[in-house]
Amino acid sequence: MRLFFALWPPAKTAHALAQWTHQVAHDTGGAPTASDHIHLTLAFLGEADPGKAFNAPHPAQGARHALPIDYAQYWRHN
């Protein structure tokens, strides 16, 4: 089990980003990312024992905020 902290965008934003991945995939021969998989990883915690992960903290809560995306890029090896 791989654990990480991440932010998921609103559905409308995720859909727009997913549309972009379809264009990038077409241009590069890559595979598009589904909108329900699009997220911003804040911290990757790594592999964890599922039994121990069960006792991990509950999802963090915070105030809604804006996070503008000025540009996006991709790496060919992904």
Helices and strands as residue ranges (DSSP letters): E 2-7, H 11-28, G 35-37, E 40-47, H 50-53
